[in-house]
Amino acid sequence: MGVRLLRAVIPVRAHSPRGSKRGLQSTDLRVFTNEEYARLDGIPLCFDLYHPGEGALPLIVFVHGGGWISGERDMYSEEAEWFARLGFAAATIDYRLAPLYPFPAALVDVQAFVRFIRAEADKFGIERNKIAAMGNSAGGHLAAMLGVSRVGFGGEGVVRVDAVVDVCGLTDMRNPSDTQYPISMSFIEQFLGGNYLGREADYSLASPVTHVTEKCCPFLIVHGSLDDVVPPAQSQALYDALRSHGGETELIVLEGEGHSFTLEAWDSVRNEAARFLKGVFDGR
């Protein structure tokens, strides 16, 4: 555990987990496509799940980024396939987007998926007590919330995952004019349904750092040192909060990397994530 600095040496070909649909064509994996896990406000929320074989396996739930206002689950298709080939089950999920569906809709949805997949674990070959969430940017925020939330959004009971990989996620939305870059303010305000003044309670409730307790699951947190969309201090704040409560957490700072990553840096992220998650789940 601790903070590590990793240096990327290829400064070109920016890369982020955008994925493609080609993973759905794989013939050596069991792939469930367009499975519905909930229907909220008349909207079907679906997922794709990749499984490398028989038997129950740990699951990684991939939560896409896009500032809570854009994106789709296919952005993580290639990552899901890659992790499935390492022996994990991997799911990419829908969630409702702002501004049409502001906070807490996205959190209602991702929590609903965790409840659903635990209830249906036998059908999909999942170890229900070995579920991780991984996402980048807004997806990193939602993944982090799945690891720390003390609230069951949508009126349901509290649900948490068993490990989190948070890649450059926002972790503290309080006082955003002081803690966030101007480029992110529009996304944050659309997600939270308006500006900070008058919505302080929601901004706090949507901030992972305000939920941290000694009961949080293990976290791997990754951030680029030159991120100009989400301040690296956001990851440091979550790391510090987890550590102060005795949490099992690692922080990796990728030197010279921005909000997107070079191909080599993203390879480092996925390899570190695989190492971390194998370590967490092999010990259970």
N, C-alpha and C positions, 0 to 999 in steps of 0.2 A: 504494500500500500504506500501511497505517497504521490508526489508530483514528479513527473518525468518530462524532459524536453526531448523531442525528436526532431531531427533536422531533415527536411526533404531537399533533395539535390537536383530535382528536375523542375525548373521554374516556369514551365510552359504547359500547354494543353490542360487548361482548367477542367476539373472533373467534379461532378457531384452525383449522388445516386439518382439518376434519372431513369435508368432501366429501360426495358422495352417489353413487348409482348412475346418475344421469341421464347422466353422461358416456358410458356404454356405449351410449346410444341415438344417439350422434352419427352422422350419415350422410355427413359430408364428411371423415372420418378413417378410416384403416384401423385397426381395433381387434381385437386378439387377446384373447379372454377365457378365463379359467380354464385357461390353459396350465400344464401341470405341469413344474416344473424339477427337482424331486427328490422322493423318497419316503423319509423317514427315520423309523425306529421305526414303520413302517406308516402314517405320516401323509403324505398328498399335500400338497406345498407348491406353491402355484400363483401365477400372476401374470397381470395384465392389461397389455397394451402398446398404446399409442396411437402411430400413425405418420401424419404429415401427407401423405405422398405416396410417390413412387417414389425409389429410390436409397438409398444408405447415409447415415445421419445420426448425429450424436452422441446418446447416450442419457443420460437422467437417471433414476436409480433412486430412487424415493421409498420411504422407510422410515418407517412410522407410529410414533407415540408411544403412550403408555399405561402407562408405568412398567414395561415389559417383561412385564406381567402381564395386559394387556388391549389391545384395539384390533384393527383389521383393515385390510386393504389398501385397502378402499373409502374410508377416511378421506382418502385423497389423490387420489381419482378426479377431482375438479374441478381440482385443481392439475395433474395429468397432462394433462388435456385442454387447459388454458390454455397450458401450455408447448409442447404439440404444435402448437398454432396459431401459435406463434412459430418453428416450424421444427425443433424438437427431437423425437426419439423419446422417449417417457416411459413408464416401467413402474412399477406399484404391486405390491408383493410381500408374500407371506405369510412369517412366520417363527414358530417354535414359542415358546410363552409359558411363563414361570415362573408359579407355583412347580413345576408338573408337569415342566417342562423347564428346569432352571436352567442357569446358565453352565456350559459355553460354547455351549449349544445354539443360541441366537439368532445367535451369531457364526458357528457352523458353517453355518447356513442362509444368511445373507446372503452369505458368501463363496462358498457353493455356487452361488448365483444368478449371481454375477459370472463364475465359471468357466463355467457353463452358457451364459450369453448371449454370452460371447466365442466359445465353440465353435460356437454357432448364429447367429453374427452375420449371415451371408449370408441365412439364412432369414428373419430378422426385419428386415433392412434397417438394420443397426447398424454404425457405424464402431467396430471392436473396441478401438481405442486412444484412443477419445474417450468414456469412460464416467464419469459423475459420480454421486455419491450425495448425496441431500438428505433430511434428516429433522429432526424437532423433538423435544426432550426426550429420552426414551429412544431415539427414532429418530435424533436428532442424535448421541447417543453411538455408536450402531451405524454411522451414516454416517461419523463421525470415525474409528472403528476401521477401516473399509474403506479409509481414506486413509493410515493410519499403521502398521497392524499389521505386526509383524515375525514373526508366528506364523501358520502355516497351521492353523487350528483344525479338528479332526476328522481329523487325520493326513494331510491333503493339503498340497500346497505352498503357500507364501505367495502371496496374491493381493491386489492393491490396485486401487483405482479411480484415475482420472486427474485428478479434481477433487472437492472436497467443499464442500457448503453445510451447515453445522452451525448449527441454530437452537436456542439455549438447551439444548444438550446437556450431560450430565455428562461431565467429562473426567478427574477424579482422585478415585477412590473410596478411596484410602488414608486411614487415620485418619478415617473418616467422621464420628465424633462431633465432630471439629474442623472439618471442611471442608464438611459438608452440613447442611441444615436438618433439624430433627426430622421434619417432614412426609414427607421422602423416605426415612427410614431403613427403614420397612417394605418399600417397593418394592425398595430396594437389597439388603436381606437376603434377600428372596425370589428376586431375580435371582441373587445370589451363593451361594445355598444355605445361608445361615446368617449369624450375626454375624461381625464382623471378627476377633475373637480366635480364633486357630486357622486362619483362612483368609486370612492376610495375603498370601500369594503369589497367590491368585486375585484378591483385590481389586486388587493391583498389576497383574497381567496383564490385567485388564479395564479398566484406566485408559489412555485414549489418550495422556496426557502421558508415560507411561513407554515408549512405543514410538517417539517422535519421533526422527528422524535427518535428515541433510541430504538424504535421498532422497525425502522426503515430497512429495506432489502439492500444487498450489495449494489454499488454503483461504479460504472466506468464512465468517466466524463472526459470528452475530447474537445479541444478547441484550437483553432488556428491563431497564432500570435498576432497576425495582421488582419484579423476579421474586422471589416468596416461596416458590417450590418448588425451583428450582435456583439457587444463588447466582451472581450475575454474575461473581464471582471465578473460577468454573470456566472460563468462556470466556476471561477474561484469562489464566489459567494456560496454556491451550492456545496462545493467541496468542503469549505470551512464549516458550514452549518452541519453537514453530515458528520464530519470529524469531531465537532464539538459535542455531538450526542453519541459518540462511540461507534459511529457507523463504519462499515467496511467499504472503503471507497478509494478509487485511484483517479488522478487527474493527469492527463497527457496533453501537453501543449506542443503543437506542431509548429516549429519555428519557421517563419517566412510564409506561412499559409494563410489564405484569406477565408472568406465564408464558403466559397467553393474550394475544391482541393485539386492539386495535380494528381495525375493517375497514380504515381508512386505513393503519394501521401494517402490517397484513399485505400490503396492496397495495405498500407500500414494500419489504417483504421480498421478495416475488416479483419485483418490478422490479429490485431490486438483484441478486438471484440470476441473473436473465436477463442482465443487463449483465455480471456477473462471468463467467458460463459462456460467453457469446459471446466475451468477450475472451480467455479461456483457449483455447477450441477454434479460434477464427479464427486464432490465432497458430501453429497446428500444421499 
